[in-house]
C-alpha cells in the first residue's frame, strides 16, 4: 500500500514489558475510534508493513498498549520503537457538517458568502497554533486561518468550501 492512500495514525513510542508489548501514541482526535483495530501499517524503512494486532488495551489519554502477532521479545519490539503507524484512508471515520479532514478539502473551490468564488484550496499549512488555508486566486496565494468561525459549510459533492472571510482580509491580498 502507498502512503498516498493512507493517513498517519500515530507512532510506536516505546516497548512495554518483556514479551514484545508496545505502547502506541495515537495522534487522532478520538483514539477510541481505533480500539477495535485488527491491524496497522508500520513504516519500517521505506515500506509500509502490515502488523496484525493480537491484543489492544486503552491507556491514558492517547496511548494504547498493543501486542503484535509474531513480536514476542522486548528486542523485537524495540526494533519498531519510533516507527510511524498508518491506516488506509478508508478507515477514517466519516465526517459531516462543517468538520473535515485536511486531505479531503484539498482542491476544493473556496467561496466566500459575500465576495463569491475566491479560488482553489491548494493546501492547508498545518501550523500547530493556527493552521491556514492556502488558496490560489489567479496565481496569487491567499492565506485564511482555519477557524470554525469562518467556515460556513463544506459541500463535499460540489467540492466547495463555503467561508466567510474576515472583513478586509481579501482586500489586503488583492491590493497592489
C-alpha positions as CSV (number, residue, x, y, z in Angstrom):
1,X,0.0,0.0,0.0
2,X,1.2,3.5,-0.8
3,X,1.4,6.3,1.7
4,X,-0.7,8.5,-0.6
5,X,-3.6,6.1,0.1
6,X,-3.1,6.2,3.8
7,X,-3.3,8.6,6.8
8,X,-0.9,8.8,9.7
9,X,-2.4,7.3,12.8
10,X,0.4,7.8,15.3
11,X,3.8,6.4,16.4
12,X,5.2,3.5,18.3
13,X,6.5,5.3,21.4
14,X,8.1,2.6,23.4
15,X,8.2,-1.1,24.4
16,X,6.1,-2.4,27.2
17,X,7.1,-5.4,29.3
18,X,9.4,-8.2,28.2
19,X,7.1,-10.2,25.9
20,X,7.0,-7.9,22.9
21,X,4.4,-5.4,24.0
22,X,4.4,-1.9,22.7
23,X,2.9,1.5,23.6
24,X,1.4,3.4,20.7
25,X,0.6,7.1,20.7
26,X,-2.5,7.7,18.5
27,X,-2.3,11.2,17.1
28,X,-6.1,11.5,16.4
29,X,-9.0,13.4,18.0
30,X,-10.9,10.3,19.1
31,X,-8.5,7.4,20.0
32,X,-11.5,5.3,21.0
33,X,-12.5,5.1,17.3
34,X,-9.4,2.9,16.8
35,X,-9.7,0.5,19.7
36,X,-11.1,-2.3,17.6
37,X,-8.3,-2.4,15.0
38,X,-7.2,-5.8,13.7
39,X,-4.0,-4.5,12.0
40,X,-1.9,-1.4,11.3
41,X,0.7,-0.5,8.7
42,X,4.1,0.2,10.2
43,X,6.5,2.4,8.3
44,X,9.7,0.3,8.5
45,X,12.4,1.7,6.4
46,X,10.8,2.8,3.1
47,X,8.0,0.3,3.3
48,X,4.6,0.1,4.9
49,X,4.5,-3.3,6.6
50,X,1.2,-4.8,7.9
51,X,1.2,-6.0,11.5
52,X,-1.7,-7.9,13.0
53,X,-2.8,-7.0,16.5
54,X,-3.4,-9.8,19.0
55,X,-4.4,-7.5,21.9
56,X,-5.1,-3.8,22.4
57,X,-5.8,-2.1,25.7
58,X,-6.5,1.6,26.2
59,X,-4.0,3.6,28.2
60,X,-4.0,7.1,29.4
61,X,-5.1,9.9,27.0
62,X,-3.9,8.9,23.5
63,X,-1.9,5.9,24.4
64,X,-2.8,2.3,23.8
65,X,-0.9,-0.9,24.7
66,X,-0.7,-3.4,21.9
67,X,0.8,-6.8,21.2
68,X,1.6,-7.6,17.5
69,X,1.4,-11.1,16.1
70,X,5.0,-12.7,15.9
71,X,6.6,-10.0,18.0
72,X,7.5,-11.9,21.2
73,X,10.5,-10.3,22.7
74,X,11.5,-6.9,24.0
75,X,14.3,-6.8,21.4
76,X,11.9,-7.5,18.5
77,X,9.5,-4.8,19.9
78,X,12.4,-2.4,20.4
79,X,13.2,-2.6,16.7
80,X,9.8,-1.0,16.0
81,X,10.2,1.8,18.5
82,X,9.8,5.2,16.8
83,X,8.1,3.8,13.7
84,X,5.1,5.7,12.3
85,X,1.7,4.0,12.1
86,X,-0.5,4.3,9.1
87,X,-4.0,3.2,8.1
88,X,-5.8,3.2,4.7
89,X,-7.9,6.3,4.1
90,X,-11.0,4.0,4.0
91,X,-10.5,3.5,7.8
92,X,-11.2,7.2,8.6
93,X,-14.5,7.8,10.3
94,X,-16.9,9.7,8.0
95,X,-17.3,13.4,9.0
96,X,-20.3,15.5,8.2
97,X,-21.4,19.1,8.6
98,X,-18.5,21.6,8.9
99,X,-16.0,19.0,10.0
100,X,-13.4,17.8,7.5
101,X,-10.0,16.2,7.1
102,X,-7.3,18.4,5.7
103,X,-6.5,16.0,2.9
104,X,-10.3,15.8,2.0
105,X,-10.7,19.5,1.1
106,X,-7.5,20.0,-0.9
107,X,-8.6,21.0,-4.4
108,X,-12.0,22.3,-3.3
109,X,-13.2,25.6,-4.7
110,X,-13.3,28.2,-1.9
111,X,-16.4,30.5,-2.0
112,X,-16.9,33.5,0.3
113,X,-20.5,34.1,1.1
114,X,-20.1,37.9,0.5
115,X,-17.4,38.0,-2.3
116,X,-18.1,34.9,-4.3
117,X,-15.5,32.5,-5.6
118,X,-12.1,33.1,-4.2
119,X,-10.0,30.3,-5.7
120,X,-8.8,26.8,-5.2
121,X,-7.6,25.4,-1.9
122,X,-4.1,24.2,-2.7
123,X,-3.1,23.1,0.8
124,X,-3.6,23.6,4.5
125,X,-0.4,24.8,6.2
126,X,-0.6,22.9,9.5
127,X,0.9,25.3,12.0
128,X,0.1,23.8,15.4
129,X,-1.2,27.1,16.9
130,X,-3.1,28.4,13.8
131,X,-3.4,26.3,10.6
132,X,-4.0,28.3,7.4
133,X,-5.9,27.6,4.2
134,X,-3.7,28.4,1.2
135,X,-5.9,29.5,-1.6
136,X,-4.8,30.1,-5.2
137,X,-6.5,33.2,-6.5
138,X,-5.4,33.7,-10.1
139,X,-1.8,32.8,-9.3
140,X,-1.7,34.8,-6.0
141,X,-1.6,32.9,-2.7
142,X,-4.2,34.0,-0.1
143,X,-3.9,32.7,3.4
144,X,-7.0,32.4,5.6
145,X,-7.0,31.0,9.2
146,X,-8.6,27.6,9.6
147,X,-11.2,28.7,12.1
148,X,-14.7,27.3,12.8
149,X,-16.0,30.9,12.9
150,X,-15.0,31.4,9.2
151,X,-16.3,28.0,7.9
152,X,-19.9,28.2,6.8
153,X,-20.4,24.9,5.0
154,X,-18.5,22.0,3.4
155,X,-20.2,20.9,0.2
156,X,-18.5,17.6,-0.5
157,X,-20.4,16.6,-3.6
158,X,-19.8,20.0,-5.2
159,X,-16.2,20.1,-3.9
160,X,-16.8,23.5,-2.4
161,X,-15.7,25.1,0.9
162,X,-18.0,27.9,1.8
163,X,-16.4,30.5,4.1
164,X,-17.0,34.0,5.5
165,X,-13.6,35.7,5.4
166,X,-12.7,38.3,8.0
167,X,-13.6,41.7,6.7
168,X,-10.7,43.3,4.8
169,X,-8.5,40.2,4.6
170,X,-9.1,39.5,0.9
171,X,-8.5,43.2,0.0
172,X,-5.1,43.0,1.8
173,X,-4.0,40.4,-0.7
174,X,-5.5,42.0,-3.8
175,X,-4.2,45.5,-3.4
176,X,-1.1,46.3,-5.4
